[in-house]
Amino acid sequence: MTDPDWHPPTTSPGVPRYGEYAPTGAPGTPPAAPSGGYRPSAPPAWAPPPKPGLIPLRPLGFGTLLGAPFQVLRRNPKATFGSALIVQGATLLITLVVVGLVSFFALSRVASAPVDEQDAVEAGAILTIVLSALIPVALAIVASALLQGVIVLEVSRATLGEKLRLGALSRQVGRRVWPLVGWTLLLSAALLVGVLLIGGLVFVCVLLGGGWIAAAVIVGVFGGLGLLALGAWVSTKTAVVPSLIVLERLGIRQAIRRSWSLTGGFFWRTLGVLLLITVIVNVVAQIVTTPLSLLFSVVLSLIDPNAAFDAYIPAIVLYVLTLLIALVLGAVTAVVQSAAVALIYIDLRMRKEGLDLELQRFVEAAPGAKASDPYLTRTAPAAADTATRPDPGSPWA
């Protein structure tokens, strides 16, 4: 039934009724947005938070400096322990092959030489063996310099939450391997000169005889202690030279001057960390090797209580076992000590130059964004002074 008082609502011209759409351009309606006009931008893509790094990005405490080098082994074992094991194993194998073969042929020649020529042949054989030992020594210097550079670079990238493979680390360090070799040779030559100087003075005093014997003892004792103290001082002041050569791409002379400056005011702290790391790894090595040696002797006595085997068989087995244990422990020691040096460098720059702020900026940059290498200083070479923060899904991350 229809209400006689109801009338349809009146509307103004051009105003749509409820439920209807207004015609385009109708009065009282807002104009349509022009084509190509402002449109709200899409929200920025989500970026994952940076991966936690090896150490906190702030000046490091003494305990962190002691503990973080051992974490390097666990964080990237293939690139750290694997590379150290390859270097140690290759050096040992080359030494055994080269020196062993040369020694075998040289001693065989001495045995077959006539009696009247045996002294001359023996002297020549000794000289040949000594010269052959220089080949593996030279290779060991190059290999140890490469290993030290690999560990330094791995620690620097692990601090930023990155995890590089051994091939990538080796390629980057290969560009700086010769300055590292030069630095290693320089240190070795300085140590050799000091030892020869003290040894020569002692030898001359002994040759003079009489009261000079006491002088020889005094020179030997106090000269040795002085050389030890001088070596500790120089090695501490130049401890971060390898890190400067690899990360800041400096030459040997510039790296020495900068290391001298960075360690200023932190000499005892740096020396304490280096000494404690050395003591820790040596104590661990003794804890591992001593029980194994005792266990091997006990097992051998139980298996062969009457010494029925030939005498050389137990000696060979013991020698091979000792070499394997020394190989593993040497690899661990090399990684831990090189990592400690790299961490000392990072800590010194955090404390004196605010490196932690640069590292934080690099870590917080979007993945794939170009950013300056945080380890390069303004005075460092300009070549390759930018780095790209790797995408979390890439093999570099």
C-alpha positions as CSV (number, residue, x, y, z in Angstrom):
1,M,0.0,0.0,0.0
2,T,1.4,3.4,-1.0
3,D,1.6,6.3,1.4
4,P,-0.4,9.2,-0.2
5,D,2.0,11.7,1.4
6,W,5.2,10.1,0.0
7,H,6.9,12.0,-2.9
8,P,10.1,11.0,-4.7
9,P,13.1,13.0,-3.5
10,T,14.0,16.0,-5.5
11,T,17.5,16.2,-6.8
12,S,19.4,19.0,-8.3
13,P,20.3,18.8,-12.0
14,G,23.4,16.8,-12.6
15,V,23.6,15.4,-9.1
16,P,23.3,11.5,-9.2
17,R,20.8,9.7,-7.1
18,Y,22.0,7.2,-4.5
19,G,23.5,4.2,-6.1
20,E,24.2,6.0,-9.4
21,Y,27.5,7.1,-10.9
22,A,28.1,10.7,-11.7
23,P,28.7,11.4,-15.4
24,T,32.1,12.6,-16.3
25,G,32.5,16.3,-16.1
26,A,29.2,16.6,-14.1
27,P,28.9,19.7,-11.9
28,G,29.8,19.2,-8.3
29,T,32.2,16.3,-9.0
30,P,35.9,16.4,-8.6
31,P,37.8,16.3,-11.9
32,A,39.3,13.0,-12.9
33,A,43.1,12.7,-12.5
34,P,44.8,13.5,-15.7
35,S,46.6,10.8,-17.6
36,G,50.2,10.6,-16.6
37,G,49.6,12.7,-13.4
38,Y,50.8,11.9,-9.9
39,R,50.3,8.4,-8.7
40,P,51.4,7.1,-5.3
41,S,54.7,5.3,-5.6
42,A,55.0,1.7,-4.7
43,P,56.5,0.9,-1.2
44,P,60.3,0.2,-1.3
45,A,61.3,-3.4,-1.6
46,W,62.1,-5.2,1.6
47,A,65.7,-5.7,2.3
48,P,66.8,-8.5,4.7
49,P,68.8,-7.4,7.7
50,P,72.6,-7.8,7.5
51,K,74.0,-11.1,8.6
52,P,75.8,-11.0,12.0
53,G,79.5,-10.6,11.6
54,L,82.5,-12.2,13.3
55,I,82.8,-9.5,15.9
56,P,80.6,-6.6,17.1
57,L,81.2,-3.4,15.2
58,R,82.6,-1.5,18.1
59,P,86.0,-1.4,19.8
60,L,86.9,-4.9,21.0
61,G,87.5,-6.0,24.5
62,F,90.5,-8.1,25.5
63,G,88.4,-11.2,25.8
64,T,87.0,-10.8,22.2
65,L,90.5,-10.3,20.8
66,L,91.5,-13.6,22.4
67,G,88.4,-15.6,21.5
68,A,87.5,-14.3,18.0
69,P,90.6,-15.8,16.3
70,F,89.4,-19.3,17.2
71,Q,85.9,-18.5,15.8
72,V,87.5,-17.9,12.4
73,L,88.2,-21.6,12.1
74,R,84.5,-22.5,12.8
75,R,82.9,-19.8,10.7
76,N,84.6,-20.6,7.4
77,P,86.7,-23.8,7.9
78,K,87.2,-24.5,4.1
79,A,88.7,-21.1,3.4
80,T,90.8,-20.9,6.6
81,F,91.7,-24.3,8.0
82,G,91.6,-25.8,4.4
83,S,93.9,-23.3,3.0
84,A,96.3,-23.6,5.9
85,L,96.3,-27.4,5.6
86,I,97.0,-27.2,1.9
87,V,99.9,-24.8,2.4
88,Q,101.4,-26.8,5.3
89,G,101.0,-30.1,3.5
90,A,102.4,-28.8,0.2
91,T,105.4,-27.3,2.0
92,L,106.1,-30.5,4.0
93,L,105.7,-32.7,0.9
94,I,108.1,-30.5,-1.2
95,T,110.6,-30.5,1.6
96,L,110.5,-34.3,2.0
97,V,110.8,-34.9,-1.7
98,V,113.5,-32.4,-2.6
99,V,115.7,-32.6,0.4
100,G,115.1,-36.4,0.8
101,L,116.1,-37.2,-2.8
102,V,119.1,-34.9,-2.8
103,S,120.2,-36.3,0.5
104,F,119.9,-39.8,-0.7
105,F,121.9,-39.3,-3.9
106,A,124.5,-37.2,-2.1
107,L,125.1,-39.7,0.7
108,S,125.2,-42.5,-1.8
109,R,128.0,-40.7,-3.6
110,V,129.9,-40.3,-0.4
111,A,129.5,-44.0,0.4
112,S,130.8,-45.0,-3.0
113,A,133.7,-42.5,-3.1
114,P,137.3,-43.6,-2.8
115,V,138.8,-43.2,0.7
116,D,141.3,-40.5,-0.4
117,E,138.5,-38.4,-1.9
118,Q,135.8,-39.1,0.7
119,D,136.4,-35.8,2.7
120,A,136.0,-33.6,-0.4
121,V,133.0,-35.6,-1.6
122,E,131.4,-35.3,1.9
123,A,131.9,-31.6,2.0
124,G,130.3,-31.2,-1.4
125,A,127.4,-33.5,-0.4
126,I,126.7,-31.3,2.7
127,L,126.8,-28.2,0.6
128,T,124.4,-29.7,-1.9
129,I,122.0,-30.7,0.8
130,V,122.0,-27.2,2.3
131,L,121.4,-25.6,-1.1
132,S,118.6,-28.0,-1.8
133,A,116.9,-27.0,1.4
134,L,116.7,-23.4,0.1
135,I,114.1,-24.4,-2.5
136,P,111.4,-25.5,0.0
137,V,112.3,-22.6,2.3
138,A,111.7,-20.1,-0.5
139,L,108.4,-21.8,-1.4
140,A,107.4,-21.9,2.2
141,I,108.0,-18.1,2.5
142,V,105.7,-17.5,-0.5
143,A,103.1,-19.9,0.7
144,S,103.0,-18.5,4.2
145,A,102.7,-15.0,2.9
146,L,99.8,-16.0,0.7
147,L,98.2,-17.8,3.7
148,Q,98.6,-14.8,5.9
149,G,96.9,-12.6,3.3
150,V,94.0,-15.0,2.9
151,I,93.3,-15.1,6.6
152,V,93.6,-11.3,6.9
153,L,91.1,-10.8,4.0
154,E,88.8,-13.5,5.4
155,V,88.7,-11.8,8.8
156,S,88.0,-8.4,7.3
157,R,85.1,-9.7,5.2
158,A,83.7,-11.9,8.0
159,T,83.6,-8.8,10.2
160,L,81.1,-7.4,7.6
161,G,79.0,-10.6,7.7
162,E,80.4,-11.9,4.4
163,K,81.7,-15.4,3.6
164,L,84.0,-15.7,0.7
165,R,85.2,-18.9,-0.9
166,L,88.9,-19.9,-1.0
167,G,89.2,-19.2,-4.7
168,A,87.9,-15.6,-4.4
169,L,90.1,-15.0,-1.4
170,S,93.2,-16.3,-3.2
171,R,92.5,-14.2,-6.3
172,Q,92.2,-11.0,-4.3
173,V,95.3,-11.7,-2.2
174,G,97.3,-12.8,-5.2
175,R,97.6,-9.1,-6.2
176,R,99.4,-8.3,-3.0
177,V,101.4,-11.5,-2.5
178,W,104.7,-10.0,-3.5
179,P,104.7,-7.2,-1.0
180,L,103.8,-9.8,1.6
181,V,106.7,-11.9,0.5
182,G,109.0,-8.9,0.6
183,W,107.9,-8.1,4.2
184,T,108.4,-11.7,5.3
185,L,111.9,-11.7,3.8
186,L,112.7,-8.4,5.4
187,L,111.8,-9.7,8.9
188,S,113.7,-13.0,8.3
189,A,116.8,-11.1,7.1
190,A,116.7,-8.8,10.2
191,L,116.4,-11.7,12.5
192,L,119.3,-13.5,10.8
193,V,121.5,-10.5,10.9
194,G,120.9,-10.1,14.7
195,V,121.6,-13.8,15.3
196,L,124.8,-13.7,13.2
197,L,126.0,-10.6,14.9
198,I,125.6,-12.0,18.4
199,G,127.0,-15.4,17.3
200,G,130.0,-13.8,15.6
201,L,130.9,-11.8,18.8
202,V,130.7,-14.9,20.9
203,F,132.8,-16.9,18.4
204,V,135.5,-14.2,18.3
205,C,135.6,-14.0,22.1
206,V,136.0,-17.8,22.4
207,L,138.8,-17.7,19.8
208,L,140.7,-15.1,21.9
209,G,140.6,-17.4,24.9
210,G,141.6,-16.6,28.4
211,G,139.5,-14.0,30.1
212,W,137.5,-13.5,26.9
213,I,135.7,-16.8,27.6
214,A,133.8,-15.0,30.4
215,A,133.1,-12.1,28.0
216,A,131.7,-14.6,25.5
217,V,129.3,-15.9,28.1
218,I,128.2,-12.4,29.0
219,V,127.8,-11.4,25.4
220,G,125.8,-14.6,24.6
221,V,123.4,-14.2,27.6
222,F,122.8,-10.5,27.6
223,G,123.0,-10.3,23.8
224,G,120.4,-13.0,23.4
225,L,118.1,-11.3,25.9
226,G,118.6,-8.0,24.2
227,L,117.9,-9.5,20.8
228,L,114.8,-11.1,22.2
229,A,113.5,-7.8,23.7
230,L,114.3,-5.9,20.5
231,G,112.6,-8.6,18.4
232,A,109.5,-8.4,20.6
233,W,109.4,-4.6,20.3
234,V,109.9,-4.4,16.6
235,S,107.4,-7.3,15.9
236,T,104.8,-5.6,18.0
237,K,105.2,-2.2,16.4
238,T,105.0,-3.7,13.0
239,A,102.4,-6.4,13.8
240,V,99.7,-5.0,11.5
241,V,101.9,-4.5,8.5
242,P,100.3,-7.6,6.6
243,S,96.8,-6.2,7.2
244,L,97.9,-2.8,5.9
245,I,99.5,-4.4,2.8
246,V,96.4,-6.4,2.0
247,L,93.5,-4.2,3.1
248,E,94.8,-0.7,2.4
249,R,97.1,-1.7,-0.5
250,L,100.1,0.0,0.9
251,G,103.8,-0.6,0.0
252,I,106.1,-2.1,2.6
253,R,107.6,1.3,3.7
254,Q,104.2,3.0,4.0
255,A,102.8,0.0,5.8
256,I,105.7,0.0,8.4
257,R,105.2,3.8,9.1
258,R,101.4,3.4,9.4
259,S,101.7,0.3,11.7
260,W,104.2,2.2,13.9
261,S,101.6,5.0,14.2
262,L,98.5,2.8,14.7
263,T,100.2,0.8,17.6
264,G,101.2,4.0,19.3
265,G,99.6,4.1,22.8
266,F,98.5,0.4,22.5
267,F,101.9,-1.3,22.6
268,W,101.4,-3.4,25.7
269,R,97.8,-4.3,24.7
270,T,99.0,-5.5,21.3
271,L,102.0,-7.4,22.8
272,G,99.8,-9.0,25.5
273,V,97.3,-10.3,22.9
274,L,100.0,-11.7,20.6
275,L,101.8,-13.4,23.5
276,L,98.7,-14.9,25.0
277,I,97.6,-16.3,21.6
278,T,101.0,-17.8,21.2
279,V,100.9,-19.4,24.7
280,I,97.4,-20.7,24.2
281,V,98.1,-22.5,20.9
282,N,101.4,-23.9,22.1
283,V,99.8,-25.2,25.3
284,V,96.9,-26.8,23.3
285,A,99.5,-28.4,21.0
286,Q,101.3,-29.9,23.9
287,I,98.1,-31.1,25.5
288,V,97.3,-32.9,22.2
289,T,100.7,-34.3,21.3
290,T,101.9,-35.5,24.7
291,P,99.0,-37.9,25.4
292,L,99.1,-39.2,21.8
293,S,102.8,-40.0,22.1
294,L,102.3,-41.8,25.4
295,L,99.3,-43.7,24.0
296,F,101.3,-44.7,20.9
297,S,104.1,-46.0,23.0
298,V,101.7,-48.0,25.3
299,V,99.8,-49.5,22.3
300,L,103.1,-50.4,20.6
301,S,104.4,-52.2,23.7
302,L,101.1,-54.1,24.0
303,I,101.1,-55.2,20.3
304,D,104.8,-56.1,20.2
305,P,106.0,-56.7,23.7
306,N,109.0,-58.8,22.6
307,A,110.1,-56.3,19.8
308,A,109.5,-59.0,17.1
309,F,109.0,-56.3,14.4
310,D,112.0,-54.8,12.7
311,A,113.3,-51.8,14.5
312,Y,112.6,-49.3,11.7
313,I,108.9,-50.1,11.4
314,P,107.8,-48.6,14.8
315,A,110.1,-45.6,14.1
316,I,108.5,-45.0,10.7
317,V,105.0,-45.3,12.1
318,L,105.8,-42.9,14.9
319,Y,107.4,-40.4,12.5
320,V,104.4,-40.4,10.2
321,L,102.0,-40.0,13.0
322,T,104.0,-37.1,14.4
323,L,104.1,-35.4,11.0
324,L,100.3,-35.7,10.6
325,I,99.7,-34.2,14.1
326,A,102.2,-31.5,13.5
327,L,100.6,-30.7,10.1
328,V,97.1,-30.2,11.7
329,L,98.4,-28.3,14.7
330,G,100.5,-26.1,12.4
331,A,97.5,-25.2,10.3
332,V,95.5,-24.3,13.3
333,T,98.3,-22.2,14.7
334,A,98.8,-20.3,11.5
335,V,95.1,-19.5,11.1
336,V,94.7,-18.3,14.7
337,Q,97.8,-16.2,14.8
338,S,97.1,-14.5,11.4
339,A,93.5,-13.9,12.5
340,A,94.6,-12.3,15.8
341,V,96.8,-9.9,13.8
342,A,93.9,-8.9,11.6
343,L,91.6,-8.4,14.5
344,I,94.2,-6.2,16.3
345,Y,94.4,-4.1,13.2
346,I,90.6,-3.6,13.0
347,D,90.4,-2.8,16.7
348,L,93.2,-0.2,16.5
349,R,91.4,1.5,13.6
350,M,88.1,1.5,15.5
351,R,89.7,3.1,18.5
352,K,91.8,5.7,16.7
353,E,90.0,6.4,13.4
354,G,86.4,5.5,14.0
355,L,86.5,2.5,11.6
356,D,83.4,1.0,13.3
357,L,81.2,3.8,11.9
358,E,82.5,3.1,8.3
359,L,81.8,-0.6,8.8
360,Q,78.3,0.0,10.1
361,R,77.5,2.2,7.0
362,F,78.8,-0.5,4.7
363,V,76.8,-3.2,6.5
364,E,73.6,-1.2,6.5
365,A,73.8,-0.4,2.8
366,A,71.2,-2.1,0.5
367,P,72.4,-5.4,-1.1
368,G,74.0,-4.8,-4.4
369,A,74.6,-1.1,-3.7
370,K,77.9,0.5,-4.6
371,A,79.8,1.6,-1.5
372,S,83.4,2.6,-0.7
373,D,85.6,-0.1,0.7
374,P,85.5,0.7,4.4
375,Y,89.0,-0.4,5.0
376,L,90.6,1.9,2.4
377,T,91.8,5.2,3.8
378,R,91.9,8.5,1.9
379,T,95.6,8.1,1.2
380,A,95.2,4.6,-0.1
381,P,95.4,3.9,-3.8
382,A,92.3,4.8,-5.8
383,A,92.2,1.7,-7.8
384,A,89.3,-0.6,-7.0
385,D,88.3,1.7,-4.1
386,T,84.6,0.7,-4.3
387,A,83.0,-2.5,-3.3
388,T,79.6,-4.0,-3.8
389,R,77.7,-5.4,-0.9
390,P,76.9,-8.9,-2.0
391,D,73.3,-10.1,-2.3
392,P,72.4,-12.6,0.5
393,G,71.6,-15.2,-2.1
394,S,74.9,-14.9,-4.0
395,P,77.8,-17.4,-3.6
396,W,79.9,-14.5,-2.2
397,A,77.5,-13.9,0.8
